[in-house]
Amino acid sequence: MYDIILSFITAFLLVYLAIPSIINIAKVKHLYDVPDHRKSHDEVVPTLGGVAIFAGVIFSIILWTPFEVFGDLQYILCSFIIIFLIGAKDDILPMSPYRKMMGQIFACFILVFKAQVRLTSLYGIFGVYEMPEIASILLSMFTILVIINAFNLIDGINGLTGSLATLISITLGTWFFLVDRVDLAIIAFSLAGATIAFLRYNITPARIFMGDTGSMLIGLISAILVIEFIEIHTEIQGSPYAFKAVPAVAVGILILPLFDTLRVFVVRIFKGKSPLHPDRSHIHHLLLDTGLSHMQATSVLLITNLAFIFFVVFFQDLGNLKLLIIILLMASLLTFIPALITKRRKRGEVSSGQ
C-alpha cells in the first residue's frame, strides 16, 4: 500500500518540478509544436512534456517496485525506452508514420516475447476461449499497436490525453491493488501521478504539450495494464473483484481512444485516404467545431469515458458480445451529436451571412 502511494507522489513531484526547466530548454532551443490547418492551437508551444512524463514514470517504478515479485520488469522498461526514443525523435525531427510503426512493433515484440504480456483467451467471444499460440501472439501485438496509436491520435486538445490517462490508470490501478498485484498498481499510479502533474501545465492556456513521447508512452502503459487486467481474470475466478464479460469491460475502460481511432480510420478509408493520413475528423475536433473550448471539450469527453466505465461495470452480466455491440452503438450515436450540432451551426452562419 505504501509503495503505491509513494510511487504516485514520486512521479507527481518529479514531473511537476521538471517541466518548468523543460519549457525553458524548449524555448531556448526553439523546440516547438508549430500550428497548422489541422491543429487546434494558434501559437507555438513547447512539445517535450513527454520527456518529463517518461522520467517521472520510469524513476518512480524503479524506485518503488519490489523486484522480487516483478521478474519481467526489465523487459517492460526496455519497451518504455524504445517508445521514448521514437517519440523524442519525432517530437524534435518528425518521422514518417511507417518508421514510427517499425519502432512500435519492436517494442511490442519485447513485451509479447520477453515480458509475456499476452492475451491468451477471448472468454467465449465468437465461441473462442483459449487461443493457439500464434493467434495469441498476433492478437497481442495488434492490440498493443492499436492502443499506442489510439492515444497518439487522440492527443489533439489541451488536457485530453492527460485526463484520460489519469482516469484509466487510476481505474485499473485501484483494481490491481484490490487483487494484490502491487507491481502493476505501482505502474498505474506512477502514470497517474505523472499525468496529474503534467496537467498543471497543459490545461488552457497550455504551456507545454506532451508530444508523441508522452502520448505513445501512455498508450504503451495502458496497453500493458489492460492486457494484464484481462489475463489476470483467468487466475482469479470466484474472486469478489473478478468481472464478468472482461474483454467488454476492458474496451469500455478505453472506449474513447479506441472508438475514435476506429471511427477515424473507417472514415478515412471510405474517403479513399490512408488510415494514417492526418486530418481534423477526430471527436475532439468535432466538439471544438460546435463552439466548445478546449477544456469544455476535454471535460465532456472525460465524463463520457467515465460514464462508459460505469455502464460496462453495471451491465457486465449481459455478456461480452452483447455488451460490446451495445457500447459501440452507443459510441456511434453519441458521435453524431456534435456532428449534427456543427452542421446546424454552419447553416446558421451561412444564413446570417446572406
Secondary structure by P-SEA (a helix, b strand, c coil): caaaaaaaaaaaaaaaaaaaaaaaaaaaaccccccccccccccccccaaaaaaaaaaaaaaaaccccccccaaaaaaaaaaaaaaaaaaaaaccccaaaaaaaaaaaaaaaaccccccccccccccccccccaaaaaaaaaaaaaaaaaaaaaaccccaaaaaaaaaaaaaaaaaaaaacaaaaaaaaaaaaaaaaaaaaaccccccccccaaaaaaaaaaaaaaaaaaaaaccccccccccccaaaaaaaaaaaaaaaaaaaaaaaaaaacccccccccccaaaaaaaacccaaaaaaaaaaaaaaaaaaaaaacccccaaaaaaaaaaaaaaaaaaaaaaaaaaaaaaaaac
